[in-house]
Amino acid sequence: MQSNDLKNWSHSHSFGQEKKRPGESRTLIVIGITATMMVVEIVTGVLFGSMALLADGLHMASHTAALTINLCAYVFARRYARDPSFSFGTGKINALGGFTGAILLAGFSLLMVWESLHRLVDPVEIVFNQAIMVAVLGLVVNGASVFILGFDGHHHHHHDHHDHEHEGEEDERHGLHYHDQNLRSAYLHVLADALTSVLAIVALLAAKHFGYIWMDPFMGIVGAVLVARWSWGLLKSTSSILLDRQGPTNLMKKVHACIEEDGDSRVTDMHLWSIGPGIYSAIIAVVAHEPREPSAYKKRIPKDFGLEHVSIEVNRYPDEKLEDQETQHG
């Protein structure tokens, strides 16, 4: 057989990962905004001797680093999409970026709790007007970032409280669940910042006008609990992808129904797992009285299901009469 003929039977494993995703551009814009705000706050904090500005600037630096990790995940996945050493492409780098972001969020929540408990035990003097100004400025910047990343983010946050097979993922193409986990991580980082700013403003106003100094660290603990909850949801959804957990039950049922539509064929085993945002691979075992070619079963699966690199093993039902005769002679 000529090598040219073999090319017709081979295919790329990039699965569209070489294309630039919208989340990459949005993340880059938000990094620019956050980094600019970081520099302004650190410089003014040093010039004017403001610990509040300096502390918030360093806080912005930590989130700039986290968002940069998300951006690197996009770039790496795109640049190495056609690298044959990645068996199923680089789609899972998206989930890896989200998983890393989730760990950083968890660390951020722990630091919030530690600092809040410390301030409950040993309150520090607060320069209210300056602190409120920093919190409002941070809210404006983070609010803009949430808006930029939240183009898809309203889906991400809305579903965070669910705990299904694949938490919080919705694929509008076929009513199943999926999304850009890397973008979700970046979105939750800026959302956490915005939430922190809102809680800080409420706490500072209460402390300034009513003397409730304890509100500042208390709101810090409330914010930490919410951030930890988001982190846990993101850890669960991304780790299930990284560990090749079975794909969405709804998708598996639909594939079952498509293959068994002739009433003769039965799916006896199915392994279906995510290899990228909205992309799944599958290994399926089929048994039938009148088996067809594997390609015939593949054609029954609609292309908009997002399945790539599907392998189907076909077996014939054992001859029942022959089995009965062997049983009698035995």
N, C-alpha and C positions, 0 to 999 in steps of 0.2 A: 504494500500500500504506500502511495506517495505521501510525502510530508504535507503537501498542499491539501490532500484529502483529510488528513488528521486535524488540520486547522478548523475545519467546519464543525468538528465535534468538541473543540475547546472553547472556553469563554473567559472573560475577565472576571476577577474577584473584587473589583473596586466597588461595585454595587452603588455607584453614584457618589461615593465619598470624596471623589476628586473635585466635586463642585463646591464652590464657596457657599456656605450656609448663611442665611440672613442673620442668625445669631452671632456670627463672627463679627460682622460690621457693627452691630449694636453694642457688643461687648467692647470693641475697640473705642467707640465713641464714649462709653461710660468710663472706661479707663482714663481717657483724656480729661474728662470732667473731674473725676475723683482725684487724679494726680495733681491737677491744677489747684484744686481746693486744698489738697494736702500741703503743697508748697506754700500757698498763701498763709495758711494757718500756722505752719511751723515758723515761717519767717516773721510774721507779725507777733507771734507768741514770744519769740526770742527778742525782738526789737522792743516790745512793750512790756516784757516781763510777765506775760499772762500765762499762768499754768493751764487755765481752762482752754485757751486757744492751742497751746502746745500739745496738751493731752489729746484734744480732738484731732489735731493734725497727725499725730502718731497713730491714732485710731484709723484715720483715713488711709494711712500708709499700709496698715495690715490688710485692709480690704482691697487696696490697689494691687497688692501682691496676690491675693486670692483671685481677683479678676484676671490678672495676668496669667495665672495657671489655666484658667478657663480658655483664654485666648490661645495659649500654647497648645492646648488639646485640639482646638479647631485646626490650627495650622499644621500640626503633626499629622492628624488624620487625613488632611487634604494632600499633603506632600507625599505621603507614603501609601496613598490609596492603591496604587498599582504595584506595590512591592510584593512579589510572589511569596516572600517569606511569611506573610500574614495569610494564613489559610483561608480565612473568611473575610478578608479585608480589614480595614481599620475602624469600622463602625463602633466597636466597643470602646475605643478611646474616648468617645463622647460620654459613655457611662463612667469611665475611669475619671474623667475630669469632674463629673458631677459627684462621684464618690469622694474625691479629694476635697472638693468644696464643702461637702457635708461634714467631713472630719474637722475642717477649719471652723465651720459654724459651731460645731459641738465645743471646740476649744474656746471660741469666743463667748459662748454662753457660760462656760465654767469660770472664765475670767470675770464676767459680769457678776456672777453670784459671789465670787470671792471678794471683789471690790465692794459690793453692796453690803455684805455681812461685816466687812471691816469698818465701813462707815457707820453702820448701825451701832457697833460697839464703841467706836472712836470717831464721832462726827468731826468733820472738817469745816472750817469757815468757808462760806460760799459768797462770792461777789455776784449778787443776783443779776444785776443789769447786764454785766458782761457775759455771764453764763447763759442767760436767756438769749442774748444776741447770737452767741455761738450756736445754740440749739436751733434757733429759727433759721440761721444761715445754713446749717447742716440739713435741716428739713427741706429747704428749697432745693439744694443740690441733690439730695437723695431722692426727693420727689420727682425731679426731672429724670434721674437715672431709672427710677421705677417705671416711669412713663415710657422711656425708650425701650427698656427690656421687657416691659409688661405688655407689649404688642401681642405676645402669646401668653404672658405671665398670668393673666386672669384665669386661664385654664389651670395653670400650675398651682396657684394658691388655692383656688376654689376646691380642688380635689384632695388637698393635703390631708384632710381628716378621714379619708376613706382608707380601708385596709383590705383591698381585694388581691387577686393573684398578682396584678401589676398595678400598684397603687398610683392613682392620679394620672394615668396616661390615657389620652383619648385620641383615636385616629378617626377623623371625620370621613375618611374614604370608605370605611366599611363598618362604622359604629363600634370599632374596637378601641383599644387603649394604647397610646404611644405618645411620646413627645421628645423634644430635645433636652436630655438630662443635663447637659453641660450648660445650656441656657437657663434651665431651671435653677441650677446652683448659683449662677451669677445673679439671677433675679432675686433669689432668697437673700443673698448677701446685701444687696442694696435695700431690699425690703426691711431687713433686720436693722440697717442703719436708720431708715426712715422711722421705723417703729421706736427705736431708741430715742430719736429726736423728739417725737411726739410725747412719749412718756416723760422725757426730761423737762419739756416745756410745762406740762401739767404739774409735775412735782415741784418745779422751781416757782411757779406762780402760787401754788398752795403754800409753799414754805415762806415766800416773800410776804404774802398778804394775810395769811392766817397763822403763821408761825409753825407750820407742820414740817419741821426739818426732817423728820423721819420718812416723809413721803419720797424724798430723793432716792435713798437706798432701797426703799420698798418697791418703787417703780422699776428700779434696776433688776430686782429679783423677778418681778412679773415679766419683764421683757426677756430675761434669761430663760424662763420656763417656756415661753412661746418660741423662742429661737431654737431651744433644744428640741421641741416638738417637731418643728420643721426639719431640723437636722435628722432626726430619727426617721421621719417619713422618706427623706431623700436617701438616707443610708439603706433602707429596706428596698426601695425600688431599684437603686443602682446595683446593689450587691446581688439581687436576684438575676440581673442581666449578666453581671460578671461571672456568676457561678452557673450560668446556663440553666437556670430554672425553666421549667416548662412554660411555653408561651401562654397568652390569654386563653382561658377556657372557651370563650365565645368563638375565637378564631379556630380552635381545634374542632369544635362542634361543626363549624361551617365546612371545614376541610373534610371531615368525616362524611357529612351529608353529600358533598359533591362527588366523592369517590364512590360512595355506595348508592348513587342515584339509579343504577340499573337493576337493583334488587338482587343481583347475583353476587356482587363483590362485597367483601367485608374487610374492614381495617382491623387488623389484629394487634398492631403495635404502631405507636407514633411518638417520635421525638421531635418537638418543635421548639425552637429557642431563638432569642433575639440576637442578631449580629450587627445591629445598628438601629438608629432611630427609624421606626416604622418598617424595618426590614427583618425578615425571619428566614431561617433555614429549616429544612425538615427532612427526616428520614422516616419513611412510611412502609410498613409491611402490609401487603394485601393478599387475601386468599379468595379464590373464586372457583366455581364449577367449570366455567368456560373463561379462563384467564385471557386477558388481552396484553398487548405490549405495554411496558411501563410508560411509554410516551402517550398512549391513549388515556391513561389515568391522569397524567400531568396536565393534559389539555382540559380536563374537567375542572381544574382549579383556576378560578378567575385571576387575571393578572393583577387586579387592584387589591388582592389580598396581601400583597407585599411579600410573597414568598420567593426566595431566590435559592438556587443550588439545591433543588429538591431531588432526593434519591428515593426511588420506589422499588421495593422488592416484591415480586409477584409469585405466588405459589398456587398450585392446583389443589382443590379439596381431594382428600384420599378417596379412592374408589370404594364406596360403601359395600357393594356386593362382594368385591374381592376380600374386603376385611371380614365379612360374615363367613365366607368360605374358609378363610384361614383360621378363624376362631373355632369353627366346627371341627376341622381336621386336627386342630391342636388339642 
